[in-house]
Amino acid sequence: MENAAMSYDPDNEPGQKLQAEFEEKYLDTDGVVGIGLTDGDRGELAIVVYLQSKSAEADLPSTFQGHQVVFEIVGTIDAY
Protein backbone atom coordinates (compact mmCIF):
# COMPACT_ATOMS: atom_id res chain seq x y z
CA MET A 1 0.00 0.00 0.00
CA GLU A 2 1.31 3.44 -0.90
CA ASN A 3 1.97 5.93 1.89
CA ALA A 4 0.01 9.14 1.38
CA ALA A 5 0.85 12.53 2.87
CA MET A 6 -2.40 12.34 4.82
CA SER A 7 -4.43 9.22 5.50
CA TYR A 8 -7.91 9.10 3.97
CA ASP A 9 -10.71 9.33 6.50
CA PRO A 10 -14.15 9.91 4.95
CA ASP A 11 -15.62 10.53 8.39
CA ASN A 12 -13.23 13.42 9.12
CA GLU A 13 -16.00 16.02 9.42
CA PRO A 14 -13.86 18.69 11.16
CA GLY A 15 -11.38 18.60 8.27
CA GLN A 16 -14.09 18.67 5.62
CA LYS A 17 -15.83 21.56 7.39
CA LEU A 18 -12.55 23.46 7.73
CA GLN A 19 -11.80 23.01 4.03
CA ALA A 20 -15.33 24.08 3.01
CA GLU A 21 -15.14 27.23 5.14
CA PHE A 22 -11.72 28.15 3.73
CA GLU A 23 -12.95 27.51 0.17
CA GLU A 24 -16.01 29.69 0.72
CA LYS A 25 -13.82 32.58 1.81
CA TYR A 26 -10.75 32.22 -0.46
CA LEU A 27 -11.42 29.99 -3.50
CA ASP A 28 -12.29 33.00 -5.69
CA THR A 29 -9.02 34.78 -4.81
CA ASP A 30 -6.93 35.58 -7.89
CA GLY A 31 -4.23 32.97 -8.39
CA VAL A 32 -5.88 30.20 -6.33
CA VAL A 33 -6.40 27.08 -8.43
CA GLY A 34 -7.28 24.56 -5.70
CA ILE A 35 -7.63 23.91 -1.98
CA GLY A 36 -7.23 20.71 0.01
CA LEU A 37 -6.10 19.21 3.30
CA THR A 38 -2.63 18.01 4.27
CA ASP A 39 -0.40 17.47 7.28
CA GLY A 40 1.21 20.57 8.76
CA ASP A 41 4.78 20.97 9.99
CA ARG A 42 4.09 18.97 13.17
CA GLY A 43 1.76 16.41 11.59
CA GLU A 44 -1.42 18.29 12.49
CA LEU A 45 -4.26 19.02 10.07
CA ALA A 46 -3.42 21.89 7.69
CA ILE A 47 -4.93 23.50 4.61
CA VAL A 48 -3.00 23.32 1.33
CA VAL A 49 -3.63 26.02 -1.25
CA TYR A 50 -2.52 25.42 -4.83
CA LEU A 51 -1.44 28.67 -6.51
CA GLN A 52 -0.62 29.85 -10.02
CA SER A 53 2.31 31.90 -8.70
CA LYS A 54 4.01 32.90 -5.45
CA SER A 55 2.58 36.42 -5.69
CA ALA A 56 -0.91 35.05 -4.89
CA GLU A 57 0.24 34.22 -1.33
CA ALA A 58 0.07 37.91 -0.39
CA ASP A 59 -3.76 37.84 -0.42
CA LEU A 60 -4.07 34.74 1.78
CA PRO A 61 -3.61 34.07 5.50
CA SER A 62 -0.81 31.87 6.89
CA THR A 63 -3.25 30.38 9.42
CA PHE A 64 -7.00 29.80 9.38
CA GLN A 65 -9.04 28.93 12.48
CA GLY A 66 -5.84 27.91 14.23
CA HIS A 67 -4.63 25.67 11.40
CA GLN A 68 -1.52 26.20 9.29
CA VAL A 69 -2.03 27.19 5.64
CA VAL A 70 0.55 25.63 3.30
CA PHE A 71 1.11 26.98 -0.22
CA GLU A 72 2.13 24.97 -3.26
CA ILE A 73 2.91 26.71 -6.55
CA VAL A 74 1.48 24.60 -9.41
CA GLY A 75 1.08 27.13 -12.20
CA THR A 76 -1.97 27.29 -14.43
CA ILE A 77 -4.24 24.25 -14.54
CA ASP A 78 -6.15 23.66 -17.77
CA ALA A 79 -9.22 21.45 -17.75
CA TYR A 80 -9.65 19.22 -20.79
C-alpha distance (Angstrom), angle and dihedral (degrees) to the residues before:
residue distance angle dihedral
M1 . . .
E2 3.79 . .
N3 3.80 118.8 .
A4 3.80 111.4 -123.1
A5 3.80 126.0 -158.0
M6 3.80 88.1 -115.7
S7 3.79 126.2 18.3
Y8 3.80 116.2 -116.2
D9 3.79 114.1 -110.4
P10 3.82 113.7 168.6
D11 3.80 90.2 -170.5
N12 3.82 93.1 58.1
E13 3.81 94.4 117.6
P14 3.84 96.1 164.1
G15 3.82 90.1 56.5
Q16 3.79 93.7 45.3
K17 3.81 91.1 47.8
L18 3.81 91.4 47.8
Q19 3.80 91.3 50.9
A20 3.82 92.6 47.0
E21 3.81 92.0 50.6
F22 3.81 92.1 48.5
E23 3.82 91.1 47.4
E24 3.80 91.6 50.1
K25 3.79 90.8 54.5
Y26 3.83 102.7 36.0
L27 3.83 112.7 17.5
D28 3.82 92.2 94.3
T29 3.83 92.2 52.8
D30 3.81 112.4 122.2
G31 3.79 110.6 -98.2
V32 3.83 96.9 20.8
V33 3.80 110.7 122.6
G34 3.82 100.1 167.7
I35 3.79 146.7 -4.8
G36 3.79 130.3 -151.2
L37 3.79 145.1 145.8
T38 3.79 128.4 -88.7
D39 3.78 142.0 154.2
G40 3.80 116.2 -77.5
D41 3.80 127.7 -137.9
R42 3.81 92.6 -74.7
G43 3.81 96.8 37.5
E44 3.80 94.6 -94.6
L45 3.81 124.6 131.7
A46 3.82 112.1 -76.8
I47 3.79 137.7 171.7
V48 3.81 118.6 -115.8
V49 3.79 117.9 -154.4
Y50 3.80 118.8 -163.5
L51 3.81 111.3 -147.0
Q52 3.80 137.2 -168.5
S53 3.81 90.7 -139.3
K54 3.80 141.4 -3.8
S55 3.81 91.3 -105.9
A56 3.83 89.8 71.1
E57 3.84 89.7 68.3
A58 3.81 90.3 75.3
D59 3.83 91.5 72.4
L60 3.81 95.4 49.6
P61 3.81 134.1 74.6
S62 3.82 123.1 -113.3
T63 3.81 90.0 -139.7
F64 3.80 133.1 28.9
Q65 3.81 123.7 -166.6
G66 3.80 89.2 -18.1
H67 3.81 94.7 -50.0
Q68 3.79 126.2 115.7
V69 3.81 117.2 -110.3
V70 3.82 113.2 -143.6
F71 3.81 121.6 -163.0
E72 3.78 126.5 -147.8
I73 3.80 120.7 -174.3
V74 3.82 108.6 -140.5
G75 3.79 102.9 156.7
T76 3.78 123.3 -137.2
I77 3.80 117.8 -17.6
D78 3.80 116.7 -151.1
A79 3.79 119.5 -160.1
Y80 3.80 115.4 -141.8
